[in-house]
């Protein structure tokens, strides 16, 4: 059985019949089974939580309007993915590619300021995979990437170096496990074109991916050890212990703060930023990775206010990459408070 040939029960047929007759509740029940994976698909295609939400809603609108022409209950999943993929392709044609600061330019010196923020629309955004209900494991036996592995920052950043069509082909084939034929049908192209695009896409992504995914790293460490590392990391920053911070970083660690384009490299350079402890942190998760929410002291509000969601990339027990997204407006999507008391 392929990824798109999922069987169907009589209740599915009844729901589809009711939805086709205008029953919105029946339509919602059909879509709910695919809501988390479709939302993640839109995020992989677009690299933005906000854009993914817009694309997901547009997918639902097009699906609702297209119900009278729908082919049958056994085709629900590929039908929805076909719509979502084409919605995302339309969006990609209208907006610039997204990047991480590390892909934007050279690292700054230890005394360099962040500079002026660039438009947020040029940067990748973090993804609340746990809050969205994204499941573990593979989407299908034919998939090459796990579901959470395929929302890791390194993977999403690598996708940005593909053309829109190559990106769609790689995600449909290697993340979702659709066959070449199903993928060709979704993109209105040929199997030969799909196979050619997939070959080029795999080469580009493989060149930019680390040797080991964060999922493999986290499993090797175990949940308890990961929790200890994050807690120790947070404690060092809250105390302003520069030596302790440096000891937890990889020698060539990097630190970035989108939407600021500036980024830094080097254990000692980054650790020096911790000399003034003005933050409090809450551990969390984002993009299938360990993360923390940073709150900065605000004397006018007599408390710590949301400042950045920092996604951590681990290399063994050390922190290899810190990407602090300076977009506190997304905190609520991660189930995080806007403020911490003194």
N, C-alpha and C positions, 0 to 999 in steps of 0.2 A: 504493500500500500504506500503510495507516495504522500508527500506532505499535503497535497491539495485534494486527496480523494477520501477525506474523512467520511465515515458512514453517517447515516442519519436515522433518527428514530421517528415513529409515528407522531410524537409530540412536536418534533421539529417541523414536520409537514403541516401540522395543524397551526403552529405558530406562523409559519410562512404564509399559509392561506389567509389567516386572520390579518397579518401585517399587510399583505397585498390588497386587502379590502379596506385598509385605512386604520387598523388597530395599532395605535402608537405604542401601547403597553406590550403587545406581542413583538413589535419591532425592537423595543428596548431589551426584552428578554433574549432575543436572538443575538443582539450586538454585545450584550454584557459578557457572554462567553469568550469574546475576543477583544474586549476593551483594553486590557493591560498590554497585550502583545501588539495590538495595532498602534497604541500610543507610543510604545517603545520603537516600533518600526518608523513612525514619523520622526521621532527624535534621532534615530540613526541616520535617516536620510537628510535631516536638516541641521542637526547639531545644536539645536536651540529648544529649550523647554517651551518658551512662548510660541515659537513657530510651530512646534509639534502639536500644541493644544489647538491652535488655529486650524492646522491641517486635519487633525482628528475630527474636529467639529464639521469641517467641510466634507470630510469623508462620509460622515453620518447623513449629511444633507443630500449628497449625491446618491448614497445608497437608498435612502427613503424614496427619492424621486425615481430611482431606477427599478424599484421593486416590481412594477408591472411587466418589465422586460426580463426579469430574472429567470435564469435557465432551470433551476431545480435545487432541492434541499441539499443534495450531496455536494454542491459547489459553493456553499456559503463562504468558507474560509478563503479559497483563491479569489472569489468574486470580490470580497471586501479588501483583500490585499491589492488586487488590481486597481480598485478605486483609490485606495490610500496612496499607492505608489505614484499614480498619475497626478493626484493632487500635489504630492511633494515635488514631482518633476516640474509642474507648473510653477510652484513657489520658487524652486531653484532658478528658474529662468528669469525671475524678477528681482533677485536680491544677490548681494555679494557673497562670496565664500566666507566661511568662518574659520578662525584660526585660534591657536593659543599664542601668547606673547613669545614663547620660545621659538615659534616658527616665523616670527615677525622680524627679528633682527638680532644683532649681537648682544651678549650680556653687558650689563652696565658695571661701572666700577663701584667699589665699596662706599664711596661718598656721594654717589649720584642719587638725585631725587627721582621719584616715580614719573615726574613730568605731568603733562596734561592728559586726561583720559580721552581715548578715541571713542567714536560712536560705539555703543554697546552692540550694535548689529553686526560688527565685524568679528566678534569673539564667540567661541564656543560657550555654552552654558552648562552648569551641572545638572544632573538628572536624579530625581528622587525615586530610584528604582524600587526601593522597599515600600514607600508610600503608595506607589502606583500598583503594587501587587505583582511585579514581575517575578516569575517563578525561576527556580534553579534548573540546571540541566540543559539539555538540547531541545530545540523545537521539533526536531525530526531526526531519525537515524542517519539521514544523508547530510546533516549539517556538520560543518567543520568547527564552528564556534559555539560555545555555550551562550545561553541567553544573557547572563550577567557579564561574561567576558566581552560580549558584543556591545556593551554600553560603557566599558572602561574608557577613560580619557584617551589613552594611547590609541585605542582602536578608532574612536570617533574622530580624533585628530588625523589619523592616517586616511580615513575615508574622505577627508576634505581635499586630498590630493588627487582624487579620481574625478573624471567627468561625471556628470549627473547620471548618464546611462550606465557607465561602469559601476557606479555606486549602487544603483538599483539592482543590477545583475548580481553583484557580489553578495548583497544582503539577501536577495531572494534565494539564491542558490546555497551560499555557505553559512548563512545565519538561520534561515527559515527552512532550508532543505527542500525547496521546490525543485522539480525536475527542469531540465533544459527546455522541454516542450512547454510546460506550464509557464515558465519565465518568459519564453518567447511570446506566448499568447497574451500575457499581461502587458508586455511592452509593444505589442503589435509589430513584431519583427520575426526573424528566422532563427532556428536553432543554431545554425552556423554563426550568425552574428552574436548570439548569446555566448557561445563557447569562446569566440575570439575575444569578446569584451571581458569575459571572466578570466581568461589567461593573463591579459594585461593588468587587470585589476589586482589579481592575486600577487603578481610580481611587485607592484607598487606598494601594496599593503605589507607584504612580507619584509620588504626592505626597511620599513619604518616601525615595525613592531618589535618590542623587546623580546629577548630569548624566552622569558617566562611571563605568563599572564599574571595579573594580580589575583585571579581566582586560584591559580596553582600556588602562589606565594602564601595566600591566606590559609589555604587548606594545610600546607606544610607546617605553618606555625600553630594552627589551631585557634579556636575562638578565644580561649582564656589568655593565651600568649599575646594575641593581637590586642586584646583589651588592656593588658598590662603595658604594652608598648605605647598605646595611645594615651593612657593615663599618665605614664611617666613623661611623655612628650609634653602634654598639657601642663603638668606640674612644673616642668623646667621653665616653660615660657611664662607662667603666672608668677613664678618667683624671680624671674629675670636672671636666671643662672646661666650665663653665657657658656661656661665650660660644660655644663650638663647638656645644654642644647647641642653644642658642637659634637659631643660624644654620641649623640643619637642620629647624626646626619652622615650620609655617605660623603666621601671625600669630594665628589663632583656633583653634589646635590644642587638642585635648582629651585628658585623661588620666584613666583610671578603673581601679579595682582590685577588680572583683567577687571575693568576696561583700561587700566594703565598699560601702555605698551612696554614699559621697562621691566626687565627681569634680571636676576642675579644668579651667579654660579659660584660654588665653592663653600665648603663647610664653615670656615672662619668668617667669611664675608656675611653669610646669612645669619649665623649665630649672633653676630654683633648687633643685629636689630633687636635682640631680646634684652638689651641692657636696661631698658626702661619698661618695667612691668606695668602696663596700663590696661591689660585685657583680662577677661575671664572667658573660659571656654566650656562648651558642652560637647561631649563626643556624639557623633552621629554617623551616618553612612550616605554615600552618594556615588553614583556611577559604579556600583558594585564594589566600592573601595572604602577603606577607613577614611573618616573625615571628622572635622570638628567645626563648630559654630563659634566664631569669635565675637565677643562683645567688648566694646571700648568704653572706658569710664567717661561719663558726661556729667560734670559738676552741676550743670544747669538743670538736669533731670534727676540728680541725686541717685544715679544708678548706672548700670552698664547697658548700652544700647547696641542693637544688632549692627555689625559692621561687615563681616565677611564669612562666607562658607568656604572652608579650606579643605580641599580634597588631597589626601596623602597617597603617594605611591611608594610602596615599601620595596626594598631590595634586601631580602633576608630580614634581619631585625632592625635595619637602619632605614631612615627616611631618605628616599632618593629624589623625590619631586614633591614640591608643595605648590599647589595652585589655589590661591585665595581669591575667590570670586567676590569682588566688592559690590555685591548686589543684594543688600539686606532685604529688599522687597520679596525675595524668593523664600525667605525663612519659613513662612507659614505653609508653603507647599511641602516642606520637609517636616512639618509638625513641630516647629521650633518657636519659642516665644520671641517677641520683639524686644524684650527688655529683661534684664536680670536685676534683682534688688541688690543693694549694697551689702 
